C-alpha cells in the first residue's frame, strides 16, 4: 500500500504531539475504532468515542481539528450530533466533519450538512485524504 505523506502541520511519529492535528473518531464499531486509531496515529493525534454523548464530551474537553463521524451511533444519529455541535458557541460550531459511513447515501448526507464524505469501507489513503480536505476548508461543515 502506498504511504500517504502528511501535509503542512502534520508530522510523522518523530514529532511532538503539539505539532499534530487532532482527530476525533466517533464510531460504535470497536474494530473500526481500533484500526482507524492505530492507522491514523501515524499522522494525527487521535481520540475515539463509541457514542454521540462521548463524542460531544470529548469535543468540549479536547477540541479536535476534525471530527470523523459515523452516521449511526447507538445513542444519536449523526444529524443530531451535527445539530448539537452547530448550536455550540465554542469551536464545535465550525468543526470540520468527515462523514464516515456505510450508508449508501453518504455523499448526499455530507453535502447536506457541508461535510466531506468518506464511504465505508475505505482505504487508509482515502480516509487521510478526506481528513486533509476537511482541514483545508475550516468552517466547511
VENGI-V269193 format. One record per pair of residues at least 6 apart in sequence whose ideal C-beta (glycine too) atoms are under 6 Angstrom apart, sorted by the first residue. I is the first residue (numbers start at 1). J is the second residue. D is the distance in Angstrom with one decimal. If there is no record, write none. Layout:
i=I j=J d=D
i=I j=J d=D
This chain:
i=4 j=125 d=4.9
i=4 j=128 d=4.8
i=6 j=43 d=4.5
i=7 j=132 d=5.5
i=10 j=21 d=5.6
i=10 j=43 d=5.1
i=11 j=19 d=5.2
i=17 j=45 d=5.4
i=20 j=44 d=5.6
i=20 j=45 d=4.5
i=21 j=44 d=5.3
i=21 j=65 d=4.4
i=22 j=45 d=5.0
i=22 j=64 d=4.3
i=22 j=65 d=4.8
i=23 j=40 d=5.8
i=23 j=44 d=4.3
i=23 j=46 d=5.0
i=23 j=66 d=5.5
i=24 j=47 d=5.3
i=24 j=58 d=5.6
i=24 j=64 d=3.9
i=24 j=67 d=5.0
i=25 j=36 d=5.4
i=25 j=48 d=4.8
i=25 j=68 d=4.4
i=26 j=49 d=4.5
i=26 j=55 d=3.9
i=26 j=69 d=5.2
i=27 j=33 d=5.2
i=27 j=70 d=4.1
i=28 j=50 d=5.4
i=28 j=73 d=5.3
i=28 j=74 d=5.3
i=33 j=48 d=4.5
i=37 j=46 d=5.1
i=37 j=48 d=5.5
i=39 j=124 d=5.3
i=40 j=46 d=4.9
i=47 j=58 d=5.6
i=47 j=62 d=6.0
i=49 j=55 d=4.0
i=49 j=58 d=5.5
i=51 j=73 d=5.6
i=51 j=74 d=5.8
i=51 j=75 d=4.7
i=52 j=73 d=4.7
i=52 j=75 d=5.1
i=52 j=76 d=3.2
i=52 j=81 d=4.8
i=53 j=75 d=5.6
i=56 j=84 d=5.9
i=59 j=92 d=5.1
i=63 j=91 d=5.0
i=66 j=96 d=4.7
i=66 j=131 d=5.6
i=66 j=134 d=4.8
i=66 j=135 d=5.7
i=67 j=95 d=5.5
i=67 j=97 d=4.9
i=68 j=98 d=5.0
i=68 j=100 d=5.0
i=69 j=78 d=5.2
i=69 j=97 d=5.5
i=69 j=99 d=5.7
i=70 j=100 d=5.8
i=70 j=101 d=5.8
i=71 j=78 d=3.8
i=71 j=99 d=5.9
i=71 j=101 d=4.1
i=71 j=103 d=5.4
i=82 j=113 d=5.2
i=85 j=92 d=4.1
i=85 j=95 d=5.8
i=86 j=93 d=5.5
i=94 j=139 d=4.5
i=96 j=134 d=3.7
i=96 j=140 d=5.6
i=96 j=141 d=5.1
i=97 j=115 d=4.1
i=97 j=141 d=4.0
i=98 j=116 d=4.7
i=98 j=118 d=5.3
i=98 j=130 d=4.7
i=98 j=134 d=5.1
i=99 j=106 d=5.7
i=99 j=109 d=5.6
i=99 j=110 d=4.5
i=99 j=115 d=5.0
i=99 j=117 d=5.4
i=100 j=118 d=4.8
i=102 j=120 d=4.2
i=106 j=117 d=4.8
i=106 j=119 d=4.9
i=107 j=117 d=4.6
i=110 j=117 d=3.7
i=114 j=140 d=5.6
i=114 j=141 d=4.8
i=115 j=141 d=4.5
i=116 j=130 d=4.9
i=116 j=133 d=5.0
i=116 j=134 d=4.7
i=118 j=127 d=5.8
i=118 j=130 d=4.0
